[in-house]
Amino acid sequence: MLSELPESQWPACIAERGTLMAPFEIVRTVVQPYSPTSEAHKHILPTKLRLPPYSVAAIPFRWMNRQFAWQLAEEHGIDASPDREPTDPEWLRNNRWVQSPDNQKALLEGFFSAIQPERSLCFFYAKQTPLMEDERRVIVGVGRVKHVGPLVEYEYAEDRPIRSYIWDRVVQHSIEPEFRDGFLLPYHSILGKLQADSSFNPEDFVAFAPDDRQIEFSYAAEHVLHDAAIAGLLECKR
């Protein structure tokens, strides 16, 4: 598992996109994607997920994609295998996403086991902004991971073979309005300046994620290694 790697190999940070500054608790009702239409999944009930103030729901989509999952499992010693994937109903056979609950649990726990509360950083980013048309990822803010919530399994109407976990994992961060331990970049102010002065070049005031590390700022939540984290922080300083 990732938690058994030497400390020097721990991923420095976690990158995520989404809302992050709500000062109040949010309770989301998460619906398993196939349960509204699949007879085999209809017993999986909508399940509540609690997000405390200043937190996000992080989903490591790349780790849950069969195109990447088995290689990631092999690289990091995670007990996940395509042999466990269900083939009934037949349409699941060629599904792009990991379906076995044991594989889901192993991969999700493997990903989040590398995140160290109070030590790991969290980078928040956007794929698109109203500031400019650019394919580069824009760093919105940086904070410290304060807490990682538990893995949550869906509730069920009855005991049937198909089970599933909520892929969202709640991550609390240190960015608060006082910015004592983390910050957001002032893009709203920059946008206002641009609207008032069309000659203003917003690119001079935008922090971009490293060009050669786009995977680490993609697929919603992903590990960011030390060198990419340092490059991202230097870009924010610039």
C-alpha positions as CSV (number, residue, x, y, z in Angstrom):
1,M,0.0,0.0,0.0
2,L,1.1,3.6,-0.5
3,S,1.3,4.2,3.3
4,E,4.1,1.6,3.4
5,L,6.3,3.6,1.0
6,P,9.3,5.4,2.5
7,E,8.4,8.9,3.7
8,S,10.6,10.4,0.9
9,Q,8.3,8.8,-1.7
10,W,5.0,10.1,-0.2
11,P,3.1,12.3,-2.7
12,A,3.4,15.9,-1.4
13,C,0.0,17.0,-2.2
14,I,-3.4,16.3,-3.6
15,A,-4.9,18.4,-6.4
16,E,-8.6,18.9,-6.7
17,R,-11.1,21.2,-8.4
18,G,-14.4,22.3,-7.1
19,T,-16.1,24.5,-4.5
20,L,-14.0,24.9,-1.4
21,M,-14.9,28.0,0.7
22,A,-18.4,27.2,2.1
23,P,-18.2,28.2,5.8
24,F,-21.1,25.9,6.6
25,E,-21.8,22.2,6.5
26,I,-23.2,20.7,3.3
27,V,-25.0,17.4,3.2
28,R,-25.1,15.9,-0.3
29,T,-27.3,13.0,-1.4
30,V,-25.2,10.8,-3.6
31,V,-26.9,8.6,-6.2
32,Q,-25.1,5.5,-7.5
33,P,-24.8,6.3,-11.3
34,Y,-26.5,3.1,-12.5
35,S,-29.2,2.7,-9.8
36,P,-31.9,4.8,-11.6
37,T,-31.8,2.7,-14.8
38,S,-30.2,-0.7,-14.1
39,E,-32.2,-3.5,-12.6
40,A,-29.1,-5.0,-11.1
41,H,-28.3,-1.8,-9.2
42,K,-31.7,-0.6,-8.2
43,H,-31.2,-1.9,-4.6
44,I,-28.4,0.7,-4.1
45,L,-30.0,3.6,-2.3
46,P,-29.2,7.3,-2.5
47,T,-26.8,7.9,0.4
48,K,-26.0,11.1,2.3
49,L,-22.4,12.4,2.4
50,R,-21.6,15.1,4.9
51,L,-19.1,17.9,3.9
52,P,-17.9,20.0,6.9
53,P,-17.1,23.7,6.5
54,Y,-14.1,24.3,4.2
55,S,-13.9,20.9,2.6
56,V,-14.2,19.3,-0.8
57,A,-15.3,15.9,-2.1
58,A,-12.3,14.5,-3.9
59,I,-12.6,11.8,-6.5
60,P,-9.5,10.2,-8.1
61,F,-11.1,9.3,-11.4
62,R,-7.9,8.1,-13.0
63,W,-7.5,5.5,-10.3
64,M,-11.1,4.2,-10.9
65,N,-10.7,4.0,-14.7
66,R,-9.9,0.5,-15.9
67,Q,-7.5,1.9,-18.5
68,F,-5.2,3.0,-15.7
69,A,-6.3,1.2,-12.5
70,W,-4.5,-2.1,-12.9
71,Q,-1.2,-0.5,-13.8
72,L,-1.5,1.8,-10.8
73,A,-2.4,-1.1,-8.6
74,E,0.8,-3.0,-9.7
75,E,3.0,0.1,-9.3
76,H,1.8,0.7,-5.8
77,G,1.3,-2.8,-4.4
78,I,-2.5,-2.4,-4.2
79,D,-4.6,-5.6,-4.0
80,A,-6.8,-4.9,-7.0
81,S,-7.3,-7.2,-10.0
82,P,-9.4,-7.3,-13.2
83,D,-10.2,-10.9,-12.4
84,R,-12.6,-9.6,-9.7
85,E,-14.6,-7.4,-12.1
86,P,-18.2,-8.6,-12.6
87,T,-19.4,-9.8,-16.0
88,D,-23.1,-10.0,-15.2
89,P,-25.1,-8.1,-16.4
90,E,-23.2,-8.4,-19.7
91,W,-23.0,-4.6,-20.3
92,L,-20.6,-4.3,-17.3
93,R,-18.1,-6.5,-19.0
94,N,-16.8,-3.6,-21.2
95,N,-17.6,-0.8,-18.8
96,R,-14.7,1.7,-18.5
97,W,-15.0,2.1,-14.7
98,V,-13.9,-0.2,-11.9
99,Q,-17.0,-2.1,-10.6
100,S,-15.9,-4.7,-8.1
101,P,-16.5,-3.3,-4.6
102,D,-13.3,-5.0,-3.4
103,N,-11.3,-3.3,-6.2
104,Q,-13.0,0.0,-5.5
105,K,-12.2,-0.2,-1.8
106,A,-8.6,-1.2,-2.4
107,L,-7.9,1.6,-5.0
108,L,-9.7,4.3,-3.1
109,E,-8.0,3.4,0.2
110,G,-4.6,3.1,-1.7
111,F,-5.0,6.6,-3.2
112,F,-6.0,8.3,0.1
113,S,-3.5,6.4,2.3
114,A,-0.7,8.6,0.8
115,I,-2.3,11.8,2.0
116,Q,-0.9,12.9,5.4
117,P,-3.1,15.3,7.4
118,E,-1.3,18.5,8.6
119,R,1.6,17.6,6.2
120,S,0.2,17.2,2.7
121,L,-0.7,20.2,0.7
122,C,-3.8,20.5,-1.5
123,F,-3.7,22.4,-4.7
124,F,-7.1,23.7,-6.1
125,Y,-7.1,24.2,-9.9
126,A,-9.4,25.1,-12.8
127,K,-9.4,23.7,-16.3
128,Q,-11.0,26.8,-17.7
129,T,-11.5,30.4,-16.4
130,P,-13.2,33.5,-17.8
131,L,-9.8,35.3,-17.7
132,M,-8.5,33.8,-20.9
133,E,-8.8,30.9,-23.4
134,D,-5.9,28.6,-22.5
135,E,-5.6,24.9,-22.2
136,R,-3.2,25.1,-19.2
137,R,-4.5,24.4,-15.7
138,V,-4.8,27.4,-13.5
139,I,-3.9,27.1,-9.8
140,V,-6.7,28.8,-7.8
141,G,-5.3,28.3,-4.3
142,V,-3.2,26.2,-2.0
143,G,-3.7,25.0,1.5
144,R,-2.9,22.2,3.9
145,V,-4.9,18.9,4.3
146,K,-6.5,19.0,7.7
147,H,-8.5,15.7,7.7
148,V,-9.5,13.0,5.3
149,G,-12.9,11.5,5.8
150,P,-13.7,7.8,5.8
151,L,-14.6,5.7,2.8
152,V,-18.4,5.4,2.6
153,E,-20.3,2.5,1.2
154,Y,-23.8,3.1,-0.3
155,E,-26.8,2.0,1.6
156,Y,-28.9,-0.8,0.3
157,A,-32.6,-1.7,0.1
158,E,-31.8,-5.4,0.3
159,D,-28.8,-7.7,0.4
160,R,-27.8,-8.4,-3.2
161,P,-24.5,-9.4,-4.8
162,I,-23.7,-6.0,-6.4
163,R,-22.3,-3.5,-4.0
164,S,-20.6,-0.2,-4.5
165,Y,-18.7,2.6,-2.7
166,I,-19.1,6.3,-2.9
167,W,-16.0,7.5,-4.8
168,D,-16.2,11.0,-3.2
169,R,-13.9,11.3,-0.2
170,V,-14.2,14.3,2.0
171,V,-11.0,16.3,2.4
172,Q,-10.9,19.2,4.9
173,H,-8.4,22.0,4.2
174,S,-6.8,24.9,5.9
175,I,-7.9,27.7,3.6
176,E,-10.2,30.1,5.5
177,P,-11.0,33.8,4.9
178,E,-8.2,35.0,7.2
179,F,-5.6,33.1,5.0
180,R,-3.5,32.2,8.0
181,D,-2.6,28.8,6.6
182,G,-3.3,28.8,2.9
183,F,-4.4,31.3,0.2
184,L,-6.6,31.9,-2.8
185,L,-5.3,34.0,-5.7
186,P,-7.4,37.2,-6.3
187,Y,-8.8,36.2,-9.7
188,H,-12.1,38.0,-9.1
189,S,-10.2,41.3,-8.7
190,I,-8.2,40.5,-11.8
191,L,-11.4,39.8,-13.8
192,G,-12.8,43.2,-12.6
193,K,-9.6,44.9,-13.7
194,L,-9.8,43.2,-17.1
195,Q,-13.5,44.3,-17.6
196,A,-12.5,47.9,-16.7
197,D,-9.4,48.0,-18.9
198,S,-9.3,46.0,-22.1
199,S,-5.5,46.5,-22.5
200,F,-4.8,44.8,-19.2
201,N,-3.1,41.4,-19.7
202,P,-4.5,38.9,-17.2
203,E,-1.9,36.2,-18.1
204,D,0.7,38.2,-16.1
205,F,-1.3,37.6,-13.0
206,V,-2.4,34.0,-13.4
207,A,-0.6,31.0,-11.8
208,F,-0.4,28.0,-14.1
209,A,0.3,24.5,-13.1
210,P,3.6,23.1,-14.5
211,D,3.2,22.4,-18.3
212,D,4.9,19.0,-18.1
213,R,2.7,17.8,-15.1
214,Q,-0.8,18.1,-16.5
215,I,-1.8,14.6,-15.4
216,E,-1.1,15.6,-11.8
217,F,-3.7,18.4,-12.3
218,S,-6.3,16.3,-14.1
219,Y,-8.9,13.6,-13.5
220,A,-10.4,15.7,-10.6
221,A,-8.2,14.5,-7.7
222,E,-4.6,13.2,-8.3
223,H,-1.3,13.0,-6.4
224,V,1.1,15.9,-6.9
225,L,4.7,14.9,-6.4
226,H,7.3,17.1,-4.6
227,D,8.9,18.7,-7.6
228,A,5.6,19.6,-9.2
229,A,4.4,21.0,-5.9
230,I,7.5,23.2,-5.6
231,A,7.1,24.4,-9.2
232,G,3.4,25.2,-8.5
233,L,4.2,27.2,-5.3
234,L,6.9,29.1,-7.1
235,E,4.5,30.0,-9.9
236,C,2.0,31.2,-7.2
237,K,4.7,33.4,-5.7
238,R,5.5,34.8,-9.1
